[in-house]
Amino acid sequence: MNEFENEITVEPGLSELEQKQQLLAHHVKMVARKLSHALFVFGSQGGLGKSRTICRTLGEENITPVLINSHVTPLSLYSTLFLYRDEQIIFFDDVDSMFSSMAHLGLLRSALWGHPRIVTYGSSQLPSNLPPQFEFTSRCIFSANVIPKNDAFKAVLSRCDIFELSATNEEVLDLMRCVSAAGFHNISSEDCMMVIDYIADNAEDRQLSMRLLTPSLRKLQYARSEGLDWRPLVKSQLQTLGLKQPATKRLDSKHQDLRILHEAVKKYPDSVKDQMAYFCGQTKKSRASFYRILARYKDEE
């Protein structure tokens, strides 16, 4: 077992989403340490930290990637591969249009496979400063929303390590609670949890994202400064989110919360304080969530 393999562990105490981000970081380290030619990271949800985790991990490895994050023509791609052909890491961030083009895919196939990896470009349009072929020793990381369905892309994908970063709404909410545990600027931890609980109760069939957290807390700040109710501001933002698939997690979460509350009441029938401590410890939710679900529980009795 080599030194890197000894490091592949997931820290205890992290939320489910943080553990997935940490596992992604290990895949990025493998590319950084020349244990893999390429990594393809996908996930249709925005705001889960794909790009941030990739860039942060490369920075920790003292690597500044070559970033490609806009439209690139086949000739421009060939030029980029040539310019950064030696021991670099090229990060293609959300350049999904490449994956449906045979010209792009042909260049990527050549860049990612072979001993040596030889990239060629046969065209009369080739500028005089570019050779018709060259050896490529750099590595590539791709970040995309989905895995393309076309057969030509499968040949590129077979040359990459593959990692999916996705999360349920509950996993996103758990990470929101973790990062808000110390509060946000002049907003207390309790108020942060109040906003997150409101998001949880009003998400319905919407797909949550970590990108929602900071704007929601700022809406609370603004509403208080203006003497307004903050909840309509946050709810209006929730209504713009896309639908999640499948749309059953919220019901599952409610059933889970009620089940744990039943356990708490049965375990501590004479102490609401102990019921709350048990519930919050099991669910990682706030006291406000406990009292709201307790009220729902009493209504159903």
DRENLUMTOR-91512 format. One line per 8 residues: number of its first residue (from 1); for each residue x negated, y negated, z negated of C-alpha. Coordinates in pm, whole numbers. Example, Ala and Ser with C-alpha at 12.3 -4.5 7.8 and 13.67 -1.06 7.14 Angstrom:
2
1> -1230/450/-780 | -1367/106/-714
//
This chain:
301
1> 0/0/0 | -144/-338/98 | -152/-658/-105 | 157/-803/63 | 370/-496/-1 | 291/-525/-372 | 448/-872/-369 | 784/-773/-220
9> 1002/-811/-528 | 1315/-1009/-601 | 1307/-1217/-918 | 1567/-1124/-1181 | 1823/-1384/-1286 | 1873/-1532/-940 | 2215/-1568/-780 | 2301/-1329/-497
17> 2242/-1598/-235 | 1909/-1699/-392 | 1801/-1335/-378 | 1885/-1324/-6 | 1687/-1646/50 | 1393/-1493/-138 | 1407/-1181/78 | 1409/-1403/388
25> 1100/-1578/249 | 920/-1242/234 | 1000/-1180/601 | 860/-1524/687 | 543/-1445/489 | 494/-1133/700 | 488/-1350/1013 | 261/-1603/843
33> 17/-1328/742 | 10/-1170/1089 | 198/-858/985 | 467/-929/1245 | 468/-1102/1583 | 819/-1243/1550 | 1123/-1287/1326 | 1483/-1347/1436
41> 1704/-1497/1163 | 2076/-1535/1221 | 2391/-1628/1034 | 2700/-1809/1156 | 2742/-2005/832 | 2566/-2336/812 | 2413/-2468/494 | 2283/-2140/352
49> 1920/-2245/378 | 1786/-2061/685 | 1572/-2347/818 | 1487/-2483/473 | 1367/-2144/348 | 1161/-2084/663 | 990/-2426/654 | 935/-2419/277
57> 781/-2072/290 | 549/-2162/576 | 445/-2472/381 | 364/-2253/81 | 146/-2048/317 | -31/-2372/425 | 111/-2344/777 | 264/-2628/976
65> 483/-2468/1244 | 534/-2596/1595 | 902/-2693/1582 | 1127/-2658/1888 | 1482/-2768/1803 | 1632/-2905/2124 | 1693/-2802/2485 | 1391/-2653/2658
73> 1360/-2557/3027 | 1176/-2239/3135 | 880/-2445/3258 | 874/-2644/2934 | 885/-2319/2736 | 594/-2180/2939 | 400/-2502/2880 | 473/-2487/2505
81> 366/-2124/2480 | 43/-2208/2665 | -34/-2519/2460 | 17/-2335/2128 | -101/-1994/2245 | -373/-1932/1984 | -286/-1830/1626 | 4/-2072/1580
89> 360/-2020/1454 | 630/-2158/1682 | 967/-2210/1513 | 1265/-2216/1752 | 1543/-2364/1537 | 1895/-2330/1685 | 1780/-2326/2048 | 2054/-2076/2133
97> 2074/-2174/2500 | 1742/-1992/2563 | 1897/-1658/2481 | 2137/-1654/2778 | 1874/-1743/3039 | 1687/-1465/3216 | 1394/-1697/3287 | 1353/-1785/2919
105> 1398/-1426/2806 | 1137/-1299/3052 | 879/-1539/2906 | 969/-1443/2548 | 948/-1070/2625 | 595/-1116/2757 | 492/-1337/2465 | 610/-1088/2203
113> 490/-752/2333 | 179/-593/2480 | -190/-535/2407 | -286/-800/2493 | 30/-1012/2521 | 7/-1175/2866 | 254/-1444/2972 | 289/-1521/3344
121> 475/-1781/3547 | 497/-1747/3923 | 629/-2065/4083 | 518/-2332/4328 | 642/-2585/4071 | 371/-2488/3826 | 161/-2799/3747 | -210/-2786/3825
129> -296/-2814/3454 | -121/-2484/3375 | -267/-2144/3467 | -41/-1880/3625 | -104/-1653/3325 | -261/-1656/2979 | -298/-1444/2666 | -65/-1533/2378
137> -177/-1462/2019 | 65/-1687/1830 | 379/-1574/1645 | 741/-1687/1681 | 1032/-1741/1442 | 1384/-1785/1581 | 1684/-1919/1389 | 2027/-1883/1549
145> 2394/-1864/1461 | 2463/-1521/1612 | 2284/-1239/1788 | 2346/-1287/2163 | 2546/-1006/2324 | 2369/-987/2660 | 2157/-680/2736 | 1856/-887/2845
153> 1826/-1034/2499 | 1808/-687/2345 | 1461/-647/2496 | 1349/-962/2312 | 1524/-860/1990 | 1352/-521/1994 | 1022/-708/1964 | 1131/-897/1649
161> 1200/-830/1285 | 1566/-918/1224 | 1725/-1078/917 | 2085/-1188/861 | 2148/-1463/607 | 2516/-1467/518 | 2717/-1513/200 | 3066/-1475/62
169> 3240/-1780/-80 | 3178/-1646/-430 | 2804/-1625/-361 | 2804/-1984/-234 | 2998/-2098/-542 | 2756/-1914/-771 | 2462/-2094/-614 | 2647/-2426/-645
177> 2686/-2358/-1017 | 2319/-2264/-1052 | 2185/-2578/-884 | 2431/-2799/-1078 | 2358/-2651/-1419 | 2151/-2955/-1519 | 2391/-3210/-1370 | 2361/-3438/-1068
185> 2218/-3788/-1115 | 2457/-3946/-1370 | 2717/-3668/-1338 | 2716/-3421/-1626 | 2695/-3047/-1584 | 3054/-3017/-1708 | 3177/-3259/-1442 | 2978/-3075/-1173
193> 3144/-2750/-1278 | 3483/-2924/-1269 | 3426/-3023/-905 | 3296/-2677/-812 | 3597/-2512/-977 | 3824/-2743/-779 | 3645/-2642/-460 | 3688/-2275/-554
201> 4061/-2316/-621 | 4130/-2510/-303 | 3904/-2339/-49 | 4189/-2109/59 | 4068/-1937/378 | 3789/-2188/449 | 3423/-2086/479 | 3227/-2269/210
209> 2877/-2408/258 | 2613/-2548/27 | 2628/-2861/242 | 2961/-2935/76 | 2824/-2974/-277 | 2636/-3305/-273 | 2900/-3494/-69 | 3169/-3368/-309
217> 2978/-3487/-615 | 2922/-3823/-450 | 3297/-3847/-387 | 3347/-3802/-761 | 3098/-4084/-827 | 3271/-4313/-579 | 3622/-4237/-703 | 3526/-4313/-1063
225> 3366/-4641/-964 | 3688/-4740/-784 | 3928/-4603/-1043 | 4062/-4341/-801 | 4158/-3975/-824 | 3858/-3789/-675 | 4047/-3472/-585 | 4216/-3589/-261
233> 3874/-3702/-133 | 3720/-3360/-193 | 4024/-3174/-62 | 4021/-3371/262 | 3663/-3252/318 | 3761/-2892/245 | 4031/-2908/511 | 3770/-2977/781
241> 3579/-2652/715 | 3604/-2355/948 | 3796/-2039/866 | 3614/-1750/706 | 3628/-1391/825 | 3780/-1191/669 | 4008/-1423/470 | 4053/-1200/164
249> 3771/-1299/-71 | 3968/-1565/-258 | 4241/-1317/-354 | 3974/-1069/-460 | 3812/-1337/-676 | 4142/-1423/-847 | 4209/-1058/-925 | 3857/-1022/-1063
257> 3895/-1329/-1284 | 4227/-1206/-1422 | 4082/-861/-1486 | 3793/-1006/-1687 | 4034/-1233/-1877 | 4245/-928/-1966 | 3927/-766/-2101 | 3843/-1079/-2302
265> 4191/-1099/-2457 | 4189/-730/-2541 | 3840/-751/-2692 | 3903/-1071/-2892 | 4281/-1097/-2942 | 4257/-1351/-3225 | 3981/-1583/-3097 | 4019/-1802/-2788
273> 3662/-1921/-2843 | 3528/-1566/-2818 | 3752/-1497/-2519 | 3605/-1800/-2345 | 3246/-1697/-2425 | 3308/-1347/-2290 | 3483/-1474/-1976 | 3219/-1736/-1896
281> 2938/-1490/-1960 | 3088/-1230/-1726 | 3196/-1463/-1444 | 2936/-1745/-1476 | 3226/-1988/-1446 | 3294/-2295/-1657 | 3512/-2346/-1961 | 3753/-2544/-1745
289> 3792/-2237/-1522 | 3860/-2023/-1828 | 4140/-2247/-1957 | 4294/-2279/-1612 | 4298/-1901/-1562 | 4418/-1851/-1920 | 4714/-2076/-1844 | 4788/-1872/-1532
297> 4761/-1552/-1737 | 5014/-1681/-1994 | 5253/-1786/-1718 | 5247/-1432/-1581 | 5321/-1268/-1917
//
